[in-house]
Amino acid sequence: MERLVLYASKTGNTRQVAHAIAEETGAELREVTGAPLPDLSSVKLLFVGDGNYSGRPSKPMQAALEGTPSLAGIKVALFGTYGANAGHLDWLASALTEREAEVLGRFACPGRDRFLLGLFRRRRPSSEDLEAARRFARAMAERIA
Ligand SMILES: Cc1cc2nc3c(=O)[nH]c(=O)nc-3n(C[C@H](O)[C@H](O)[C@H](O)COP(=O)(O)O)c2cc1C
């Protein structure tokens, strides 16, 4: 398991990006449920993604990272979806670097709002968003090749 995509996604937006990244890079895909993270000792490139919930990732992702004492030496690429901005990626970057992971880059795009009748950002992530996510994933994989 050299490449792994870890994601959480309450309404499915970030899941679409996670699937595109995993397909593009041949990475394994795991949904984070709040339990401690899986054994990452063989992982050379870790993608971590979630939606923005009040400037943070979702509770399961917060719990999983907070329950992981060290990620020393692991190279991480962040991704996410959001309504207004991708500030939650700052939270993720801080949590990861505090645990001595190395953050290589980040990708974010808007995600459809499924709480207000799905009226806003209806077609996001769009096919262009997912193509951009694939490009990002390739670039990250090339950096560690
Ligand atoms: C309770 C709640 C809080 C949210 N807070 C924010 C926020 O602070 N900033 C933002 O940009 N988007 C916010 N959003 C929008 C989500 O980040 C966006 O819909 C995202 O695509 C959800 O991703 P997911 O389906 O993968 O969980 C919020 C959505 C909900 C339901």
The ligand as a Tripos MOL2 file, in Angstrom:
@<TRIPOS>MOLECULE
LIG
   31    33     1     0     0
SMALL
NO_CHARGES

@<TRIPOS>ATOM
      1 C1        -22.9930   22.1830    8.9870 C.3       1 LIG1
      2 C2        -22.1940   22.6560    7.7830 C.ar      1 LIG1
      3 C3        -21.1690   23.5670    7.9750 C.ar      1 LIG1
      4 C4        -20.4450   24.0180    6.8820 C.ar      1 LIG1
      5 N1        -19.4580   24.9460    7.0880 N.ar      1 LIG1
      6 C5        -18.7800   25.4320    6.0340 C.ar      1 LIG1
      7 C6        -17.7830   26.4360    6.2410 C.ar      1 LIG1
      8 O1        -17.5200   26.8910    7.3560 O.2       1 LIG1
      9 N2        -17.1200   26.9000    5.1640 N.ar      1 LIG1
     10 C7        -17.3500   26.4280    3.8990 C.ar      1 LIG1
     11 O2        -16.6960   26.8740    2.9560 O.2       1 LIG1
     12 N3        -18.3010   25.4600    3.6660 N.ar      1 LIG1
     13 C8        -19.0140   24.9520    4.7020 C.ar      1 LIG1
     14 N4        -19.9680   23.9760    4.4850 N.ar      1 LIG1
     15 C9        -20.1610   23.4130    3.1090 C.3       1 LIG1
     16 C10       -19.4390   22.0520    2.9280 C.3       1 LIG1
     17 O3        -18.0480   22.1940    3.2320 O.3       1 LIG1
     18 C11       -19.5570   21.5530    1.4660 C.3       1 LIG1
     19 O4        -20.9110   21.2830    1.1600 O.3       1 LIG1
     20 C12       -18.6910   20.3140    1.2190 C.3       1 LIG1
     21 O5        -18.6660   20.0330   -0.1670 O.3       1 LIG1
     22 C13       -19.1940   19.1000    1.9690 C.3       1 LIG1
     23 O6        -18.2950   18.0420    1.6870 O.3       1 LIG1
     24 P1        -18.6680   16.4980    1.9490 P.3       1 LIG1
     25 O7        -19.9470   16.1950    1.2130 O.co2     1 LIG1
     26 O8        -17.5380   15.7310    1.3550 O.co2     1 LIG1
     27 O9        -18.7710   16.3150    3.4210 O.co2     1 LIG1
     28 C14       -20.7090   23.5280    5.5570 C.ar      1 LIG1
     29 C15       -21.7340   22.5900    5.3860 C.ar      1 LIG1
     30 C16       -22.4820   22.1730    6.4800 C.ar      1 LIG1
     31 C17       -23.6020   21.2070    6.2580 C.3       1 LIG1
@<TRIPOS>BOND
     1     1     2 1
     2     2     3 ar
     3     2    30 ar
     4     3     4 ar
     5     4     5 ar
     6     4    28 ar
     7     5     6 ar
     8     6     7 ar
     9     6    13 1
    10     7     8 2
    11     7     9 ar
    12     9    10 ar
    13    10    11 2
    14    10    12 ar
    15    12    13 ar
    16    13    14 ar
    17    14    15 1
    18    14    28 ar
    19    15    16 1
    20    16    17 1
    21    16    18 1
    22    18    19 1
    23    18    20 1
    24    20    21 1
    25    20    22 1
    26    22    23 1
    27    23    24 1
    28    24    25 2
    29    24    26 1
    30    24    27 1
    31    28    29 ar
    32    29    30 ar
    33    30    31 1
@<TRIPOS>SUBSTRUCTURE
     1 LIG1         1 GROUP 0 **** ****
